[in-house]
Amino acid sequence: MATGVTRSQRFVLALVCAVAVSTIYAIQPVLEAAGAGLGLARESLGWLVAAGQIGYCAGLVLLVPLGDVVNRRRLITVHLVLTAAGAAVAAAAPNAAVAVAGLAVAGLFAVVVQVTVAYVAAVSAPSERGRNIGAVTSGVVIGILGVRVLAGVLGDTVGWRAVYALLAVLCVALARTVHATLDPDREVTGARYGHVLASMGRLARTDRLLTSRGLIAFFLFASFGTLWSGLALPLGAEPWNFGTTQIGLFGVAGLAGALGAARAGRWADSGRAQAITGSALALLTASWLLTARIETTLVPLVIGIIVLDFAVQAVHVSSQHLLTTAHPDRASSVIGAYMACYSLGSALGAITTTWAYSTWGWSASCWTGAAYSLVALVLWGLAQVADSTGRDAASSPEPPSPVGRTCDAPLHQPDQDEHHGDDDEDRDGKVGCGHPARGRRIGG
């Protein structure tokens, strides 16, 4: 139901995305302070970051499909309230276990971001859909970067718990605003939740492009999470001894990610998505050579952050472009499955970087991040080889026709028609090659 989106509604929805995604990333600049307050050992700090990512992954699989079953405006409202509940639990947590549970709940319902994007796509007129989706998803970038600065300032002035208390209040306020200002996107379709989940599962198992891009996303965001989940540790130690405000300001360098996303989208539109992916993954791997020099100078670190964020966003946008182009009628399910890989990879990066740093130092974290990006590059290369081999096989000369074959079509049909060959005789008097039966029957 394309009713259109007003400027004020677009602003509200962008805020929803910014605040919801902030509940996942707010812990990063205050990680050490939160760990100290909760009595958590340094090597276990990664679980505070991973909790939100794991919750988010579960939400992508279990909650996002609800958008195909119930009214999305109501779903956005409920998800915001429950995100607020998780943030409030984290803010008041007496120990690490409760904090991890609260962060996981907040992450679980932060998938309201994906529901919001689906809502915007549903209510936008076709001529405005791209513009509206772009404006709303810009809130995600603003939230990821802005919350690092905000959390750093609040962490230094009133403590890390205030960050999550503020996010809880904002989520409740936005829930009320959404309910009051947004239009229903459509009537309930009657689709069954179980069928929607099963459809997503089948797609994840059988689609080669989704499998390839999902694996790349897993290692891509493991590399990304290695940097951003561990960066506060060396910056807060000798020789820098930065506070949370100063650490949070390094997130500003991540604005290059937004630039990368915009550029990559235009390049992907011109048919260069695969080339962008390979080049960006190579850049990502090289960026770790710069970030590894943090103990002597900060200039290479800032350059490394810019290159890393640019590369990650370029691959991310290119992957989504390829997937939604290949599956225009199942974009929500495809992106949900893809983003689940993203979340699991981010969680892995968070866990391994804090363990590597506490055991061997920042250089070990950098080697870990570089290894993840290198695996992603290898996976991309293997996918390219497989695609090239498939194209060569499809275009290779066909074997000579068997004796007695009287039809003119090739014995081997293109891939998209192969699975229909056995049915040809049953339809319109045709035999295996797809032509009307004439002369001798083949394979009779």
N, C-alpha and C positions, 0 to 999 in steps of 0.2 A: 504494500500500500504506500505509494509515493506521495506523501502529503507535503514534503519539503521540510527543510530545516532552517529556522531563523538564525540570525547572528547570535542572539542571546542563548538559544539552545545549543548552538555549536560551541559557544564558550563554556557552557555548563558541562557539556560532554567531554571537552578537552580537559577541564578540571578534574572530572571523574577519573580519566585515564592517568593524569599526573599524580593525583593523591593516592589512587589505588596502587600504582606501581611503586610509589615511594615506600609503602609498607614493606616491600621486599628488599629495597636497597638502602634504607636508612641506617641499618646496622653497620654498614661497612666503615664509615669514617670514625665511628665510636666503638669499634670492635674491641679494642684493648680495654677501654674504660668499662664497657659492659661486662667483659669477662672478669675483670678485677672485682666489680661490684657483685657479681654472681658467684664468685669463688671458683671460676672455671680455669683449668690449666691451659697454658698457652697453646699446646699442641691440639687442644680440643676446641679452640675458638671457632674453627671452620664450621662447626655444627650450628652455630648461631646464624650463619649466613645460609648454610645448606637447608635449614629447616623451612625457610620461606620458599626456596626454590623447589624443594620436594613437594611441599603443599601446593604450590602453583602447578606443578606437573600433574598431580592428582586431579586438581580442578579442571585442567584442560581436557582430561580424558572423561571425567565423571560429570562435570557441571556445565561446561560449554555446550554440549549437545542439548541441554535443556532449552536453549534458545530456539531450537526447532520444534519444541513441544508446548511451551507456555509463552505468554506475552512477555516480550523482552523489557518493556518499561518496568513491569512489576519485578522481573528478575533482577534488573539493575538495582532497584531500591533495596530488595532483600539482601543481595550480595554486599552492598555497601554497609548495611547495618551489621552483618556478620563479620565483615572485615574490621569494622570498628571494635567489635567484641574481642577479636583476636589481638588487635593492637593494645587494647586496654589491659588484657591479661598480661601481655609482655611488659607493659609499663609498670604493673604492680607486682610482677613476679618476685617471690621471695627466694627463689633458687634457680639454677640453670635449667632444670627439667621443666619447670613451669614456663620459663621464658621460651624455651624451644617449642613447647606445645602452643603457646600463644602466637609465636611467629609462624608456625606451621598453619594454624587456623587462618591467620591474616593472609598468608600466601595462597591458601586454598581458595579463598573467596575473592582474591585480587584478580582472578580471571574475569572479573567484571569488565576488565579492559577489552577482552575479546568479544564479550557480549555487547559492549558499547559500540564497537566497530561494526558488528553485524546489524545492530539497530540502525546506525547511520546509513548503512548501505540499503537497508530495507525502506526507509522513509524518504530517501533522497530521490529527486528527479534524476533521470539518467544523465542529463546534461550537467548536473552538479555533483554527481556521486563522487568522482575522483577528488574534486576540490574539498568536499566535506570530509571524506575519509582522511585526506592528507592533513587537514586542519586538526581533526580530532586526534589522530595518531601523533601529531607533533607534541601533544601533551605528554605522551610517553617519554619522549626524549627530554623534555623539560623536567619531568618528574625525576628521571634517573639522574640527571646532572644536578638539578636544583636541590634535591634533597641531600646530596652530599655536602653542599655548602651550608644549608639550613641546619642539618644535623650536627655539623662541625661547630657552628656558632652556639647552638643550644647546649651541646655537650660540654663546651667550655664554660658556659655561663650558669646553667641551672642543672646540668646533668643529663645523661643519656636517656633516662626514663621520660623526661619531658618531651623528647622527640616523639615517642609513641603515644603519649597522652594527647599531644596536639593532633597527631594523625587520626586518632580515634574520634576526637571532636569534629574534625573536618569531614570525616566519612559520614557521621550522623547528619551534619548540616547538609551535605550534598544529597543524602538519601531523601531528606525532606524537599529539597529543591527539585530533584529529579521527579518526584511524585507530583509536584505542583506544576511544573513547567513543560514536561514532555508529553507528547501525544502517544497514544497506543500505536505500536507499529503495525499490528494486524490482529485479527481474531485468532484464537487457538486453532491450529490446523487439524488436530486429532492424531497427529503422528505419535507413534508409540516409542517411548524412551528406549526400551530394549532393542527395538529395531534400529534406531539411530546409532546406538552404541555398536551393535553388530556390524552395521555398515562401515563405521569407522575402522573397526578391527579388520574387516576384509580388505579394505583399502590399504591399510598399513602392511598387510601380509603379501599382497599381490602386486602392488604398484612399484615398478623398478625405480622410477624417478623419485618417488617419495622415499623409498628405502635409501637411495644414494644420498639425497639431500638431507634426510634425517640424520644419517651417520656423520655427514660433514658438519651439520649444525651441532651435533653432540660434542665433537672435538673442537670445533670453532669456539663454542661458548665455554668449554672447559678451559681453553687458553685465555679467553676474556675474563672468566671468573678467577683464574690464577692471579692475574694482575690486580683486579679491583678488590678482590676479597683479601689479598695479602699486603697491599701497598701500605696500609696504615701501620703495619708492624715495623718495617725498617725506617719509615719516616718518623715514627715516634721514638726511635732508639738513637743511640750515638751514631754519627756525630751530629744529627739534625735536631733531635729532641723536639719535634714539632707538636703543637697542641692540635686538638680536633678541628679547630677553625682553619688552621693553616693546611691541614691534611685535606679537609673538604674542598679547599680552593683548587686543588689539583683536578677536581672534576670539571672545572671550566675548560681545561684542555680537551676534554671529551666532546666539546662542541664540534670538533672535526667530524665526529660521528654523524651529526645531522647533515653536514656538507656532503659526506660520503654517501649517505642515503639518497639525497636529492640527485646527485650526479649519477649514481649507479642506476637509479630508476630511469633516467633519460637514456643512459647507455644501453640498458636492458631493453628498452622500447625499440632501440635501433637494431636489435638482434645480436647483441654482443654479450649476453649474460654469461655464457660459458667462458669466454675469454676474460671477462671481469673476475670471475670466480678464481681462476688459476692465478692471475696476476695479483689479486688481493691476498690470496693465501700465501704466496711467496713473500709479499710485503709484510704480512703478519709475522711470519717466521723470522724475517730479518729484524723486525722491530725489537725483538727480545735482546739483540746484541746491544741496543741502546739502553734499554731499561735495566740491564744487568750492571751498569756503571753507577748505580745510585749511591754507592758508598764514597765516591770521590767528587761527584759533581751532579747538579740537578738539571742542567741544560739538556744533556742526552735523554734524561728521563722524560722531560716535557715533550721533546720531539718524538720519543718512542711512544708516549701515550697518544699523541696526535695520529701517528702512523697506524698504531694498533686499532684505535677507534674507527678511523677511516676504513681500514681493511675489513674489520668485522662487520660494520654496517653495510659495506659494499656487497660482501658475500650474502649477508642476511636478506637484503632487498632483492638481489638477483635470484636467490633461491625462491623467495615468495613469488616473484614475477613468473618464474618458470612453472611453479606448481599451480598457481591460479590460472595461468594461461592453458595449461594442460587439462585442468579440471574446473572449468568455469561453473559447472552446475553443482559441484561439491566442494566449493572453496572453503567453507567453514570446517568441514570434516578434515580436509587436507591440512589446513593451517593448524587446526587443533593437534593433529598427530605430529606435525613438524615442530610445533612449539613445545610439545612434551619432550622431544629430544633436546631442544634448547635448554629447558629447565634442568633436566638430568645432567647435562654437560656442565651447566653453571654450578650445580651442587657438587659435582666431582671436583671441579677446579677449586672451589672454596675449601673443601676438606683436605685436598692434597697440598695446596699451597701453604696452609698454616702448619701442617705436619712437616713439610720439607723445610720451611723457614726455621721452625723450632729445633730441627735436628741438624741441619747443615748450613743454614743461613740463606740470604736472599739469592745468591747465585744458584742454589738448588731450586728455588721457586722459579727462577727464570729458565733454567734447563727444562723444568717440568712443563712450563707454558709453551716453550719452543717445541718440545716433543709433541704436545697435543696438536699444535698448528701444523707440524710436519706430517702427522698422521692424516689430518684433514686434506692436506695437499696431495698425499699419495692416494687417498680414496678418490679424490677428484680425477687424478690421472688415470686410475684404473677404470673409472666410469667412462672416461673419454675413449680409452682403448676398447672397452666393451661396445660402446656405441658405434665406433668406427668399424669394428669387426662385424657388427650386425648390419651396418649399411653395405659393407663390401659383400657380405653373403647374400643380401637381398638383390644386389645389382649384378651378381656373377652370372655368366652364361648358363642357360638351362641345359640339362642333359638331353640327348636326342630323344625324340618321341618314340615310345614303344611301338612294335609292329602292330598294325591293325588300328592304331589310334587315328581317328578321322577328324577330331575337332581341331580348331586352329589355335585355341588359347594355350598358353604354357601349362605344363603339367604342374608346376609349383606356383601357386598364387602368392601375391604379396602377403606379408604377415597379418595384416588386418583382416584378410579374408580366409586364412587357413582354417580357422576353426569352424567355418561354415561349409567346408568342402564336402563333408560326409552327408550333408543334408541336401546337396544340390539336386540329386535325382528325385527327391521327394517334392521339390518345388518346381512347378512349371515344366516337368518333363526333362529336366537337365541332369547331366551326369557330371562326375567329379570335376571336370575342367570348367564347368559353368556355362557350357553351350548346350543348346537343345540336342537331344539324342538323335544321332544319325549314323548310318552304317552299323559297324559292330559295337556292341556294348563293351565297356572297359571294366575289367576287374570283376566281372559278373558273378 
